[in-house]
Amino acid sequence: MRRGALAVGRVAVAAPLMLAVAAAATGWLYVIGPHAPLPGRRIGDGLPLDELSKRASVPLLAFLGVWVLAALLLGLLARFARIERLTAALLLALGVGAWGYLATGVSILVIRQIPADAAFHAASRLHAVYLAAALAGLGGALLGRARVGSRSRWPLLLAAFVAVAGGLDVLDAILPVHRTSLLERLAPAAVHPLAAALAAPIGVVLMLLARGLVRRKRRAWRIAVALLLGSTTLHIFHGMASGAIATGLLAIALVARRQDFSAAGDPTSQPRVFIRAALLVIGIYAYGAAALWVNRLVADRPFTLPFSLSETSRALVGLSLVQGGRHLSGDFAVWFPASVVILGLVAAVVVLAAWLAPWRYRLRQEARERELAHALVSTYGEDTLAPFALRADKSYFFSESERAFLAYRVVGGVAIVSGDPIGPADELEALLARFVEFVRARDWRIAILGASDRWLQLYRSHGLQALYHGDEAVVETARFSLDGRAIRKVRQSVHRLERGGYSVLVATPAGLSDALRDELEAVARAWRGDAPERGFAMALDALFRLDGDDAVFVIGRGPDGAAEGFLHFAVTPACKALSLSTMPRLRSVPNGFTEWLVCAAVEWARDNGYEKVSLNFAPFAALLGPEAELSPAQRLQRRALMGLKGHFQLDNLLLFNRKFFPYWQPRFVVYERRLDLPRVGIAALAAESYLPFQKPRKATA
């Protein structure tokens, strides 16, 4: 109650002081305005009470000086009253605007002795009223209190208004018969043709900026504020009240919420953007020179470089479209300006898109970081997917204490994280918070592939959502047995291979000879063929990425002793598990070969103290299981998934895994917004090398 009473007291003190400042500003204009020997433009009817003595105008510099000082004082009072920036900006703009409108209207009513409606209508068209209101609003936006808290929805709302403003300008330019361009209507007469020509380009720019504003881009905010303030100025000096109010309030709102637009642009993009812009401009002028030289006979002037620069420049800004070519004739006078304008628009869009683009990703993996990540996986890698974070095509993001990390890679502007973060539980909250901030600052989306249900609540606490993706089959070595009728087909395969002279060799990379390594590489190449190396979150990128005792090979030898196939496992010591990475084999191996190797791997794991063997990941296992009880919508999803069977291993992996009676570990895709899902899906498929958007990395040891 005491805090509330104090807040009310602050407002009660500030409100009359604000009114006094506004009244004092008006009074100071009457004191210094008529006598100020200042050059430049004058504001008409800035002193309406002096209209009869023909001294109603005031120098623009004097008017700005008084009201800038008043705006600063008003902003400080709003800050004293602890009024939030946007609220202060709107209140001050509307308050000063209402004060100026009423004071000026009453003054005109008294001086001119005209009806009240005519007096207030005249007041509504005066520059002084709107310019003072705009300055007061900016004062509140600059000096009001910033609201500290969670991410607001203001960027989305303001971006929508900016997009609407841009769309109206484009619509105005397209439909000039039904309505004149907003920019053209509001520009001074001297620049009407230029304003008309720029209406559509500025509208397009505003619409492009809207996306950057949604993503909280600082660069987009700066350009939008500059365009809107310029538009407001044109509104004011052309006497368009509605336009001045709309664009002025939108510009003030953007200034007031500037803390929401904190995402910096990629600092390394500036040289690229400037070079690209310069090359595009040179290309446009080269095109103009070539076109004018080829068609020089339809020009009433000889071709010269100054003539080429002049005509191309007029066409580029749209003047030739509005006023027509001054020195060109025939069809060339029609299509040349249009073609230059189109090239200019394309160049502007390309440059603006590059300026506002997400940060460029650079794969970085230093030796020290790799050693630290390896140590953390060995100590804290309690998830069976943890070893796959050690692929060479991922970057590492560490906590401040370097006791936890996650592995990620950016594909198409999506930061794809490989599995859950790795580290002690008390470090993961801060790690994820820092990473989300890191990703958003670079204008990337975020997605986590292969997330377990253990940390779903942590992800949701940071505004992320989870979508079921499938199940990982995990065999418990202590419970696995070849006894019983249910597993008889697997048991028969094992006995058949053993009777056929096949044998198993289990070894770590440290125990493999160079010759055997070459054999395994040859088997892997034969199995893969021309296809790229698949995998990202659930496989290693090279057979010998993990060396020493960090991996296990279960090698199947034929009767002649040659390797005909193998299972490649990553060791997860923190959870005493083996995680299957690949299982290549020759095409000539007998049926049941892989089942035989899996049984040998489980038996070896049990004998060597491992409690779990993680097999293949089965996408959407809960939907594809034959005994699953599905709703009508889920049955429709199942049919759609089965239609992809020729392109992806879906139910094949599920049926194979079920032979070993595993338990199922659900896996999820974690993302930010539902609208991001198509982009996340494409990026994930590209990262897994199912789409050709990413150049496959050459596997190395």
C-alpha positions in Angstrom: 0.0 0.0 0.0 2.8 2.3 0.8 4.4 1.7 -2.6 1.1 2.3 -4.3 0.5 5.5 -2.4 4.0 6.7 -3.4 3.4 6.0 -7.0 0.1 8.0 -6.9 1.9 10.8 -5.2 4.5 11.0 -7.9 1.9 11.2 -10.6 -0.1 13.8 -8.6 3.1 16.0 -8.4 4.2 15.4 -12.0 0.8 16.1 -13.7 0.4 19.8 -12.8 4.1 20.3 -13.5 3.7 18.9 -17.0 0.8 21.2 -17.7 2.8 24.1 -16.4 5.7 23.2 -18.7 3.4 23.1 -21.7 1.9 26.4 -20.8 5.3 27.9 -20.2 6.6 26.8 -23.6 3.7 28.5 -25.3 4.4 31.6 -23.2 8.1 31.6 -24.0 7.2 31.5 -27.7 5.2 34.7 -27.3 8.2 36.3 -25.4 11.0 35.4 -27.8 9.3 34.4 -31.0 8.4 37.8 -32.6 11.8 39.3 -31.8 14.1 36.3 -32.5 16.4 37.3 -35.4 16.8 33.8 -36.6 17.2 32.8 -40.3 15.3 30.0 -42.0 11.7 28.8 -42.4 9.0 30.2 -40.1 6.1 28.3 -38.5 2.8 30.0 -39.6 0.3 30.8 -36.8 2.7 29.6 -34.1 1.5 32.7 -32.2 -2.2 32.9 -33.0 -2.9 35.7 -30.5 -0.5 38.0 -32.6 -2.4 37.3 -35.8 -3.9 40.8 -36.0 -0.5 42.5 -35.7 0.8 40.1 -38.5 3.4 38.6 -36.2 1.7 35.2 -35.8 4.6 33.3 -37.4 7.7 32.2 -35.4 11.1 31.1 -36.7 11.4 27.4 -36.9 14.6 27.3 -35.0 13.1 29.2 -32.1 10.0 27.0 -32.1 12.2 23.9 -32.1 14.5 25.2 -29.4 11.6 26.0 -27.0 9.8 22.8 -27.6 12.9 20.6 -27.5 13.7 22.0 -24.1 10.1 21.5 -23.0 10.1 17.9 -24.3 13.2 17.2 -22.3 11.5 18.6 -19.1 8.3 16.7 -19.8 10.3 13.5 -20.3 12.2 14.0 -17.0 8.9 14.5 -15.2 7.6 11.3 -16.8 10.7 9.6 -15.5 10.2 11.1 -12.1 6.6 9.7 -12.1 8.0 6.3 -13.1 5.9 6.1 -16.2 6.9 3.5 -18.8 8.4 4.8 -22.0 5.6 4.0 -24.4 2.9 5.1 -22.0 4.8 8.4 -21.4 5.3 8.9 -25.1 1.6 8.5 -25.9 0.4 10.5 -22.9 2.7 13.4 -23.6 2.1 13.4 -27.3 -1.7 13.3 -26.9 -1.6 15.7 -23.9 0.6 18.4 -25.6 -1.4 17.9 -28.8 -4.7 18.4 -27.0 -3.2 21.4 -25.2 -2.0 23.0 -28.4 -5.2 22.2 -30.2 -7.4 23.8 -27.5 -5.1 26.8 -26.9 -4.8 27.5 -30.6 -8.4 26.9 -31.3 -9.5 29.3 -28.5 -7.0 31.9 -29.7 -8.3 31.7 -33.3 -11.9 31.9 -32.0 -11.1 35.1 -30.1 -9.0 36.8 -32.7 -10.9 35.9 -35.9 -14.3 36.1 -34.4 -15.5 33.1 -36.4 -17.7 30.1 -35.4 -16.1 27.6 -33.0 -16.1 24.7 -35.4 -14.3 26.7 -38.0 -11.8 27.9 -35.4 -11.0 24.4 -34.2 -10.9 23.1 -37.7 -8.3 25.7 -38.6 -6.3 24.8 -35.4 -6.3 21.1 -36.5 -4.4 22.0 -39.7 -1.6 24.0 -38.1 2.0 22.7 -38.2 2.8 24.0 -34.7 0.2 21.8 -33.0 1.6 18.5 -34.4 5.2 19.4 -34.3 5.0 20.3 -30.6 3.1 17.0 -29.9 5.6 15.0 -31.8 8.5 16.5 -29.9 6.8 15.9 -26.6 6.1 12.3 -27.5 9.8 11.8 -28.4 10.7 13.3 -25.0 8.6 10.7 -23.2 9.9 7.9 -25.5 13.5 8.9 -24.8 13.4 9.7 -21.1 10.5 7.5 -19.7 11.2 4.4 -17.6 12.2 1.3 -19.4 10.1 -1.7 -18.4 12.4 -4.6 -17.4 10.8 -8.0 -17.7 10.1 -10.9 -20.0 10.1 -10.6 -23.7 7.1 -8.6 -24.7 4.8 -8.9 -27.7 5.3 -5.3 -28.7 7.8 -6.1 -31.6 5.2 -8.3 -33.2 2.5 -5.6 -32.9 4.7 -2.7 -34.1 5.9 -4.8 -37.0 2.3 -5.5 -38.0 1.6 -1.7 -38.0 4.8 -1.0 -40.0 3.8 -3.8 -42.5 0.3 -2.3 -42.9 1.8 1.2 -43.5 4.1 -0.3 -46.2 1.2 -2.2 -47.7 -0.9 0.9 -47.9 1.9 2.7 -49.7 2.3 -0.1 -52.2 -1.5 -0.3 -52.7 -1.7 3.5 -53.2 1.0 3.3 -55.9 -0.8 0.4 -57.6 -4.2 2.0 -57.5 -3.6 5.7 -58.2 -7.0 6.1 -59.8 -8.8 5.3 -56.6 -6.5 7.0 -54.2 -3.4 9.1 -54.4 -0.2 7.8 -52.8 0.1 8.5 -49.1 3.7 9.7 -49.7 2.7 11.8 -52.7 -0.2 13.3 -50.9 1.9 14.3 -47.9 5.0 15.6 -49.7 5.6 19.3 -50.5 4.6 20.3 -54.0 8.2 20.7 -55.1 8.9 17.0 -54.6 5.5 15.5 -55.6 7.0 13.6 -58.7 9.8 12.2 -56.6 7.4 11.3 -53.8 5.0 9.6 -56.2 7.9 7.5 -57.6 9.2 6.5 -54.2 5.8 5.5 -52.8 6.0 1.8 -53.8 9.7 1.3 -53.1 9.3 2.8 -49.6 6.3 0.6 -49.0 8.2 -2.5 -50.1 11.1 -1.5 -47.7 8.7 -1.0 -44.8 7.2 -4.4 -45.5 10.6 -6.0 -45.6 11.6 -4.2 -42.4 8.5 -5.7 -40.6 10.1 -9.2 -40.6 13.3 -7.7 -39.1 11.2 -6.0 -36.4 9.5 -9.2 -35.5 13.0 -10.7 -35.0 13.9 -7.7 -32.9 16.7 -6.5 -35.3 18.3 -3.3 -34.3 19.2 -2.5 -37.9 15.5 -2.9 -39.0 14.4 -0.6 -36.1 16.8 2.2 -37.2 15.7 2.2 -40.8 12.0 2.0 -39.8 12.3 4.9 -37.4 14.2 7.0 -40.0 11.5 6.4 -42.7 8.6 7.0 -40.3 10.1 10.2 -38.9 10.8 11.5 -42.5 7.2 10.6 -43.4 5.9 12.4 -40.4 7.9 15.5 -41.3 6.3 15.5 -44.8 2.9 15.1 -43.2 3.4 18.1 -40.9 4.7 20.5 -43.5 2.0 19.5 -46.0 -0.7 20.0 -43.4 -2.1 16.4 -43.3 -3.2 15.9 -39.8 -4.3 12.3 -40.0 -1.1 11.2 -41.6 1.1 13.1 -39.1 -0.8 11.5 -36.2 -0.5 8.0 -37.6 3.1 7.9 -38.7 4.2 10.1 -35.8 2.7 7.9 -33.2 4.1 4.8 -34.9 7.6 6.3 -34.9 7.3 7.4 -31.3 6.1 3.9 -30.3 9.2 2.4 -31.9 11.5 4.8 -30.1 9.7 4.1 -26.8 10.1 0.4 -27.2 13.7 0.6 -28.5 14.9 -1.8 -25.7 12.9 -4.6 -27.4 15.0 -4.3 -30.6 18.3 -5.4 -29.2 19.4 -8.0 -31.7 22.5 -6.7 -33.3 23.4 -7.5 -36.9 26.3 -9.6 -38.0 29.3 -7.3 -37.7 31.1 -9.2 -40.4 28.3 -8.6 -42.9 29.0 -4.9 -43.3 31.9 -5.1 -45.8 30.0 -7.8 -47.8 26.8 -5.7 -47.9 28.6 -2.5 -49.0 30.6 -4.3 -51.7 27.4 -6.0 -52.9 25.6 -2.6 -53.0 28.4 -1.0 -54.9 28.5 -3.8 -57.4 24.7 -3.6 -57.9 24.8 0.2 -58.4 27.7 -0.2 -60.9 25.8 -2.9 -62.7 22.7 -0.8 -63.0 24.6 2.2 -64.4 26.5 -0.1 -66.8 23.2 -1.5 -68.0 21.8 2.1 -68.4 24.9 3.2 -70.4 24.8 0.1 -72.6 21.0 0.5 -73.3 21.3 4.2 -74.0 24.3 3.7 -76.4 22.5 0.9 -78.3 19.4 3.1 -78.6 21.2 6.4 -79.0 19.3 7.2 -82.2 16.0 7.7 -80.3 17.6 10.3 -78.0 17.6 14.0 -78.9 21.1 14.4 -77.4 24.4 12.8 -78.3 25.5 9.9 -76.1 27.9 11.1 -73.4 28.8 9.8 -70.0 27.0 12.7 -68.1 23.9 12.2 -70.3 24.0 8.5 -69.4 24.4 9.1 -65.7 21.6 11.7 -65.7 19.0 9.6 -67.6 19.8 6.4 -65.6 19.6 8.3 -62.3 16.2 9.8 -63.3 14.9 6.4 -64.2 16.4 4.8 -61.1 14.4 7.1 -58.7 11.3 6.8 -60.8 11.1 10.3 -62.2 11.1 9.1 -65.8 8.1 6.9 -65.0 6.1 9.8 -63.5 7.2 12.7 -65.7 8.2 10.7 -68.8 11.6 10.8 -70.5 12.8 14.3 -71.3 15.2 13.2 -74.1 14.0 9.8 -75.2 11.2 8.8 -77.6 9.5 5.7 -79.0 9.1 2.4 -77.2 12.5 2.9 -75.6 11.2 5.8 -73.6 8.7 3.4 -72.1 10.6 0.3 -71.3 14.0 1.7 -70.4 12.7 3.7 -67.3 10.6 0.7 -66.2 13.5 -1.7 -66.5 15.9 0.5 -64.5 13.3 0.9 -61.8 12.8 -2.9 -61.6 16.5 -3.4 -61.4 16.7 -0.8 -58.6 14.0 -2.5 -56.7 15.6 -5.9 -57.0 18.9 -4.4 -55.9 17.4 -2.7 -52.9 15.6 -5.8 -51.8 18.8 -7.9 -52.2 20.9 -5.4 -50.2 18.3 -4.9 -47.5 17.8 -8.7 -47.2 21.6 -9.1 -46.8 21.7 -6.2 -44.3 19.0 -7.8 -42.1 20.0 -11.4 -42.7 20.7 -13.7 -39.7 24.3 -14.0 -38.7 26.5 -16.2 -40.8 27.4 -19.4 -39.1 31.1 -20.5 -38.9 31.9 -24.0 -37.8 34.5 -23.7 -35.1 36.0 -26.6 -33.0 39.3 -25.9 -31.3 41.4 -28.7 -29.9 41.0 -27.5 -26.4 37.2 -27.4 -26.8 37.1 -30.9 -28.2 39.2 -32.2 -25.3 36.9 -30.5 -22.8 33.8 -31.8 -24.5 35.2 -35.3 -24.6 35.9 -35.1 -20.8 32.4 -33.9 -20.1 30.8 -36.6 -22.2 32.8 -39.2 -20.3 31.8 -37.8 -16.9 28.3 -36.5 -17.4 27.0 -38.1 -20.6 24.1 -40.0 -19.0 22.1 -40.0 -22.2 22.8 -42.7 -24.8 23.1 -39.9 -27.5 25.8 -38.0 -25.6 28.8 -39.4 -27.6 27.4 -38.2 -30.9 27.9 -34.7 -29.7 31.6 -35.3 -30.5 31.1 -35.2 -34.3 33.5 -32.9 -36.2 30.6 -31.0 -37.9 29.3 -29.4 -34.7 30.3 -26.4 -32.7 30.3 -26.4 -28.9 28.6 -23.9 -26.6 29.9 -24.1 -23.0 28.5 -22.8 -19.7 30.4 -19.9 -18.1 32.0 -22.4 -15.7 32.8 -24.8 -18.6 31.2 -27.6 -16.7 28.4 -28.2 -19.2 28.0 -27.8 -22.9 25.8 -28.5 -25.9 26.7 -29.3 -29.5 25.0 -27.5 -32.4 25.2 -26.6 -36.0 23.4 -23.9 -38.0 21.6 -25.0 -41.1 19.4 -22.5 -43.0 19.3 -20.1 -40.1 18.2 -22.9 -37.6 20.6 -23.7 -34.8 20.2 -27.5 -34.5 21.3 -28.9 -31.2 22.3 -32.5 -31.0 20.5 -34.1 -28.1 20.2 -32.8 -24.5 22.8 -30.5 -22.9 25.6 -32.4 -21.2 26.8 -31.6 -17.7 25.7 -31.6 -14.1 22.0 -30.9 -13.6 22.6 -27.6 -11.7 24.5 -26.1 -14.7 21.9 -26.9 -17.4 19.4 -24.1 -16.6 22.0 -21.3 -17.0 23.5 -23.0 -20.0 20.2 -23.2 -21.9 19.3 -19.7 -20.9 22.6 -18.4 -22.3 22.3 -20.4 -25.5 18.7 -19.2 -26.2 19.9 -15.6 -25.7 22.9 -16.4 -28.0 20.8 -17.8 -30.7 18.1 -15.1 -30.6 20.8 -12.4 -30.7 22.0 -13.9 -34.1 18.4 -14.2 -35.5 18.6 -17.9 -35.7 15.8 -20.3 -34.9 16.5 -23.0 -32.3 15.7 -26.7 -32.6 16.9 -29.6 -30.4 16.9 -33.1 -32.1 16.7 -36.2 -30.1 15.7 -34.5 -26.9 14.7 -36.9 -24.1 11.6 -36.5 -21.8 13.9 -35.9 -18.8 14.5 -32.2 -19.6 11.2 -31.2 -21.3 10.1 -29.1 -18.4 13.4 -27.2 -18.6 12.9 -26.5 -22.3 9.3 -25.3 -21.7 10.5 -22.9 -19.0 12.4 -21.1 -21.7 9.5 -20.8 -24.0 10.3 -23.8 -26.1 7.8 -26.5 -27.2 8.3 -30.2 -27.8 7.0 -32.5 -30.5 7.1 -36.3 -30.3 9.5 -37.6 -33.0 9.9 -41.3 -32.2 11.4 -43.8 -29.9 14.9 -45.2 -29.3 15.1 -48.9 -28.8 17.3 -49.8 -25.7 18.1 -53.4 -24.8 18.8 -54.2 -21.1 21.7 -56.6 -21.1 20.7 -58.3 -17.9 17.2 -59.2 -19.1 18.1 -60.1 -22.7 17.9 -63.9 -23.5 17.6 -66.0 -26.6 15.4 -68.4 -24.7 11.7 -68.7 -25.4 9.3 -69.0 -28.3 8.9 -65.3 -28.9 12.6 -64.8 -29.9 13.0 -68.1 -31.8 13.5 -66.5 -35.2 16.5 -64.5 -33.9 17.8 -67.6 -32.2 17.6 -69.6 -35.4 19.5 -66.9 -37.3 22.3 -67.0 -34.7 22.6 -70.8 -34.9 22.5 -70.7 -38.7 25.3 -68.2 -38.9 27.4 -70.1 -36.4 26.9 -73.4 -38.3 27.9 -71.6 -41.5 31.4 -70.9 -40.2 30.8 -67.2 -39.3 32.6 -65.8 -36.3 32.5 -62.6 -34.3 35.4 -60.3 -33.3 34.7 -57.6 -30.7 37.4 -54.9 -30.4 37.9 -51.2 -29.6 39.7 -48.9 -32.0 42.9 -49.3 -30.0 42.9 -53.0 -30.7 42.4 -52.8 -34.5 45.3 -53.3 -36.9 45.7 -51.0 -39.8 44.7 -53.8 -42.2 41.5 -54.5 -40.3 40.7 -50.8 -40.2 41.1 -50.7 -44.0 38.7 -53.7 -44.3 36.1 -52.0 -42.2 36.4 -48.8 -44.3 35.9 -50.8 -47.4 32.8 -52.5 -46.1 31.4 -49.1 -45.0 32.1 -47.6 -48.5 30.5 -50.6 -50.3 27.4 -50.3 -48.0 27.0 -46.6 -48.5 27.7 -46.5 -52.2 27.1 -43.1 -53.7 24.9 -41.9 -50.9 26.3 -39.3 -48.5 27.2 -40.1 -44.9 23.9 -39.9 -43.0 23.3 -38.9 -39.4 23.7 -35.9 -37.1 22.1 -36.4 -33.7 22.2 -40.2 -33.6 25.4 -41.3 -35.4 29.1 -40.5 -35.6 30.5 -38.8 -38.8 33.5 -41.1 -39.2 34.3 -44.7 -38.2 37.3 -43.6 -36.1 36.1 -40.3 -34.8 36.3 -41.9 -31.4 39.6 -43.7 -30.8 41.1 -45.6 -28.0 38.5 -47.3 -25.9 35.7 -44.9 -26.6 34.1 -47.1 -29.3 33.4 -50.8 -29.9 33.3 -52.7 -33.2 31.4 -55.9 -33.3 32.8 -57.5 -36.5 31.2 -60.4 -38.4 33.7 -62.5 -40.2 32.8 -64.9 -43.0 34.1 -68.5 -43.3 37.2 -67.2 -45.0 37.9 -64.8 -42.0 37.2 -61.6 -44.0 35.1 -58.9 -42.5 31.6 -58.9 -44.1 29.9 -56.5 -41.8 30.0 -54.9 -38.4 28.2 -52.9 -35.8 29.9 -49.6 -34.7 29.1 -48.5 -31.1 30.0 -45.4 -29.2 30.7 -46.0 -25.5 28.7 -44.0 -22.9 30.6 -44.7 -19.7 28.4 -42.4 -17.5 25.4 -44.6 -18.0 27.2 -47.9 -18.8 25.8 -48.1 -22.3 26.8 -48.8 -25.9 25.1 -46.6 -28.5 24.8 -47.9 -32.0 26.1 -45.6 -34.7 26.2 -47.6 -37.9 25.8 -51.2 -39.0 27.2 -51.6 -42.5 27.5 -54.9 -44.2 28.2 -56.4 -47.6 25.1 -57.1 -49.8 26.1 -60.8 -50.0 25.7 -61.6 -46.3 23.0 -64.2 -45.4 19.7 -63.3 -43.8 19.9 -62.8 -40.1 23.5 -61.5 -40.2 22.7 -58.2 -38.4 20.5 -60.0 -35.8 23.4 -62.3 -35.1 25.7 -59.3 -34.6 23.3 -57.6 -32.2 23.0 -60.7 -30.1 26.8 -60.9 -29.9 27.0 -57.2 -29.0 24.5 -57.6 -26.1 26.3 -60.7 -24.8 29.7 -58.9 -24.9 28.2 -55.8 -23.3 26.8 -57.8 -20.4 30.1 -59.7 -19.9 32.0 -56.3 -19.8 29.8 -54.5 -17.3 27.5 -52.5 -19.7 23.9 -52.3 -18.6 22.3 -51.1 -21.9 22.7 -51.3 -25.6 21.0 -48.6 -27.6 19.9 -49.8 -31.0 18.3 -47.9 -33.9 16.0 -44.9 -33.5 12.5 -45.7 -34.8 10.7 -42.6 -36.0 7.1 -42.3 -34.9 7.1 -45.7 -33.3 4.0 -44.9 -31.2 2.1 -44.3 -34.5 3.5 -47.1 -36.6 3.3 -49.9 -34.0 0.8 -52.6 -35.2 -0.9 -52.9 -31.8 -1.2 -49.1 -31.2 -4.6 -47.8 -30.5 -4.9 -44.7 -32.6 -7.5 -41.9 -33.0 -8.9 -41.1 -36.4 -6.4 -38.2 -36.7 -3.5 -40.5 -35.7 -4.6 -43.1 -38.2 -4.5 -40.4 -40.9 -1.0 -39.5 -39.8 0.0 -43.2 -39.9 -1.2 -43.5 -43.5 0.8 -40.4 -44.5 3.9 -41.7 -42.8 3.6 -45.1 -44.5 3.5 -43.2 -47.8 7.1 -42.1 -47.2 8.3 -45.7 -46.7 10.2 -45.7 -50.0 12.2 -42.6 -49.0 12.8 -43.2 -45.3 13.3 -46.2 -43.0 10.2 -45.9 -40.8 8.4 -49.1 -39.9 11.4 -51.2 -41.1 13.5 -50.0 -38.2 10.6 -50.4 -35.8 10.0 -54.0 -36.8 13.8 -54.8 -36.6 14.1 -53.3 -33.2 11.1 -55.2 -31.8 12.8 -58.5 -32.4 15.0 -57.8 -29.3 12.3 -56.8 -26.9 13.8 -53.5 -25.9 12.2 -50.8 -23.8 11.4 -47.6 -25.7 12.9 -44.2 -24.9 10.8 -41.4 -26.4 12.6 -38.7 -28.3 11.4 -35.2 -29.2 12.0 -32.3 -31.4 12.2 -29.1 -29.4 11.4 -25.8 -31.2 10.3 -22.2 -30.5 7.1 -21.6 -32.5 4.8 -23.8 -34.6 5.4 -21.5 -37.6 9.1 -22.6 -37.4 8.3 -26.3 -37.8 8.5 -26.4 -41.6 11.8 -24.6 -41.6 13.1 -26.8 -38.7 12.0 -30.0 -40.5 13.9 -28.9 -43.7 17.0 -27.9 -41.8 17.0 -31.2 -39.8 16.7 -33.3 -43.0 19.5 -31.2 -44.5 21.7 -31.7 -41.4 21.1 -35.5 -41.6 22.1 -35.3 -45.3 18.7 -36.3 -46.6 18.4 -33.1 -48.5 21.2 -31.6 -50.8 21.2 -28.2 -49.1 24.3 -28.9 -47.1 27.5 -30.1 -48.8 28.3 -33.4 -47.2 31.4 -33.4 -45.1 34.1 -35.8 -46.2 34.4 -38.3 -43.4 37.9 -38.4 -41.8 39.4 -40.3 -39.0 
